Amino acid sequence: MEIKNKYVTIKNSINGAPKESDFEIKVENVSLIIESESKDVVVKNLFVSIDPYHINRMKSQSSSQGTISFATAITPGECIDSYGVGRVLFSRRPDFRKGDLVAGLLTWGEYSIVKEGSLLNKLDPNMGFPLSYHLGIFGFSGLSACAGFFEVCKPKPGERVFVSAASGSIGHLVGQYAKLLGCYVVGSVGSQEKVNFLKERLGFDDAFNYKQETDLKLALKRCFPQGIDVYFDNVGGRMLEAAVANMNIFGRVAVCGVISEYTNATTRAAPEMLDIVYKRITIKGFLAADFMNMYAEILSKTVEYVKDGKLKTVEDISQGVESIPSAFIGLFNGENIGKKIVKVADE
Ligand SMILES: NC(=O)c1ccc[n+]([C@@H]2O[C@H](COP(=O)([O-])OP(=O)(O)OC[C@H]3O[C@@H](n4cnc5c(N)ncnc54)[C@H](OP(=O)(O)O)[C@@H]3O)[C@@H](O)[C@H]2O)c1
């Protein structure tokens, strides 16, 4: 039996800001019957994750593409793999049965054929949380936020913590983890609505709209008169330069991402190297994948925090495969608050 699969692809490599005309919705036939020796699993996609890192995979060339399997280049015309949650439609593997809820590497489309060896895990259907949480707070955003903050930044109670893209999928969790530890936390975001969200709904001590600041160094000086101990960097560029200028001695910078540099080849951070030397600042990049061995521990801690109401998560969910291109483009225009997700089908 065959079904029609609607999916999103790129028409061409994208080397600047993504636009609607770079994307195409295609339809192809997918066979639900898999040969007896095949270990493929056919999954009906329910939710797919929309993440900034895909833009680096869509470029004709990026230094990220050869580093780790999930950063490989996306070929125009082909399916785009992405983390997602779905339900198994067909499987000959003993570990996955029809009807199982799964999370793993699916595609930006209605159905996914998941090859053996590709990331796919069964979900507990009785966890009692929305399934979409597995894409954000219980997925790679939560892992990046928790491992990046605690393992890379090595924060101490009372320290002063700065988070950029602070209302985004990772940033809004980092700020809350920092508050739970007893830190002073300030976030930078791209609108007054987001400033209010951080201060009123998430308990950040302060926040500012970077788009309204003429001098980012002065803005950070105003928010951190006693300097920054920890900077969780999601944006790179001029914000990283301003943060380094305001760091305290032995400050730590965890570089989670540099979104301001993804779509603009001329924006590159050039922090003052003398500050880094004389203030003995550590700047360390990391990938969530480095911390997979801690995932189970982080997940159980996060679940407890959410159950106790100590940690809140916010999601921004669009509907249908057709909305994937605009959802993705919106990440680079600051349209999302919290984790950006596309709901592809009803549960
Ligand atoms: N290291 C890892 O393993 C890992 C894993 C996942 C993601 N990441 C990285 O972590 C960062 C945050 O990811 P996320 O999933 O949490 O995305 P996200 O923050 O939910 O979405 C992007 C947000 O970034 C901000 N932004 C967009 N363009 C910007 C620019 N030019 N300058 C400053 N801010 C800009 C926008 O908010 P504003 O309105 O505030 O501008 C936008 O809403 C990204 O750099 C991503 O690539 C790293």
The ligand as a MOL file (V3000), in Angstrom:
LIG
                    3D

  0  0  0     0  0            999 V3000
M  V30 BEGIN CTAB
M  V30 COUNTS 48 52 0 0 0
M  V30 BEGIN ATOM
M  V30 1 N 25.0120 24.0560 20.8630 0
M  V30 2 C 23.9190 23.3100 20.6420 0
M  V30 3 O 23.9040 22.0930 20.8090 0
M  V30 4 C 22.6810 24.0160 20.1950 0
M  V30 5 C 21.4510 23.3470 20.1580 0
M  V30 6 C 20.3190 24.0470 19.7370 0
M  V30 7 C 20.4380 25.3890 19.3530 0
M  V30 8 N 21.6600 25.9850 19.3960 0 CHG=1
M  V30 9 C 21.8250 27.4040 19.0810 0
M  V30 10 O 21.3310 28.1260 20.1860 0
M  V30 11 C 20.7840 29.3640 19.7560 0
M  V30 12 C 19.3460 29.4910 20.2240 0
M  V30 13 O 18.6080 28.4500 19.6210 0
M  V30 14 P 17.0560 28.2630 19.9370 0
M  V30 15 O 16.6510 26.9370 19.4510 0
M  V30 16 O 16.8250 28.6300 21.3570 0 CHG=-1
M  V30 17 O 16.3870 29.3320 18.9190 0
M  V30 18 P 15.3640 30.4650 19.3050 0
M  V30 19 O 16.0510 31.3650 20.2550 0
M  V30 20 O 14.0710 29.8630 19.6980 0
M  V30 21 O 15.0280 31.2940 17.9580 0
M  V30 22 C 15.7500 32.2880 17.4690 0
M  V30 23 C 15.6680 33.6260 18.2360 0
M  V30 24 O 16.9500 34.2230 18.1180 0
M  V30 25 C 16.8170 35.6190 18.0510 0
M  V30 26 N 17.5560 36.1500 16.9000 0
M  V30 27 C 17.3370 35.9100 15.5900 0
M  V30 28 N 18.1950 36.5950 14.8280 0
M  V30 29 C 18.9620 37.3180 15.6800 0
M  V30 30 C 20.0240 38.2490 15.5160 0
M  V30 31 N 20.4800 38.5870 14.2970 0
M  V30 32 N 20.5790 38.7880 16.6280 0
M  V30 33 C 20.1380 38.4700 17.8550 0
M  V30 34 N 19.1330 37.5970 18.0830 0
M  V30 35 C 18.5560 37.0380 17.0070 0
M  V30 36 C 15.3400 35.9530 17.8610 0
M  V30 37 O 14.8350 36.5350 19.0630 0
M  V30 38 P 14.9730 38.1100 19.3520 0
M  V30 39 O 13.5990 38.6880 19.1690 0
M  V30 40 O 15.4310 38.1380 20.7570 0
M  V30 41 O 15.9330 38.7010 18.3720 0
M  V30 42 C 14.6920 34.5980 17.6010 0
M  V30 43 O 13.3970 34.5420 18.1480 0
M  V30 44 C 20.9380 29.3920 18.2480 0
M  V30 45 O 22.1310 30.0910 17.9370 0
M  V30 46 C 21.0770 27.9210 17.8870 0
M  V30 47 O 21.7550 27.7180 16.6930 0
M  V30 48 C 22.7620 25.3230 19.8000 0
M  V30 END ATOM
M  V30 BEGIN BOND
M  V30 1 1 1 2
M  V30 2 2 2 3
M  V30 3 1 2 4
M  V30 4 1 4 5
M  V30 5 2 4 48
M  V30 6 2 5 6
M  V30 7 1 6 7
M  V30 8 2 7 8
M  V30 9 1 8 9
M  V30 10 1 8 48
M  V30 11 1 9 10
M  V30 12 1 9 46
M  V30 13 1 10 11
M  V30 14 1 11 12
M  V30 15 1 11 44
M  V30 16 1 12 13
M  V30 17 1 13 14
M  V30 18 2 14 15
M  V30 19 1 14 16
M  V30 20 1 14 17
M  V30 21 1 17 18
M  V30 22 2 18 19
M  V30 23 1 18 20
M  V30 24 1 18 21
M  V30 25 1 21 22
M  V30 26 1 22 23
M  V30 27 1 23 24
M  V30 28 1 23 42
M  V30 29 1 24 25
M  V30 30 1 25 26
M  V30 31 1 25 36
M  V30 32 1 26 27
M  V30 33 1 26 35
M  V30 34 2 27 28
M  V30 35 1 28 29
M  V30 36 1 29 30
M  V30 37 2 29 35
M  V30 38 1 30 31
M  V30 39 2 30 32
M  V30 40 1 32 33
M  V30 41 2 33 34
M  V30 42 1 34 35
M  V30 43 1 36 37
M  V30 44 1 36 42
M  V30 45 1 37 38
M  V30 46 2 38 39
M  V30 47 1 38 40
M  V30 48 1 38 41
M  V30 49 1 42 43
M  V30 50 1 44 45
M  V30 51 1 44 46
M  V30 52 1 46 47
M  V30 END BOND
M  V30 END CTAB
M  END
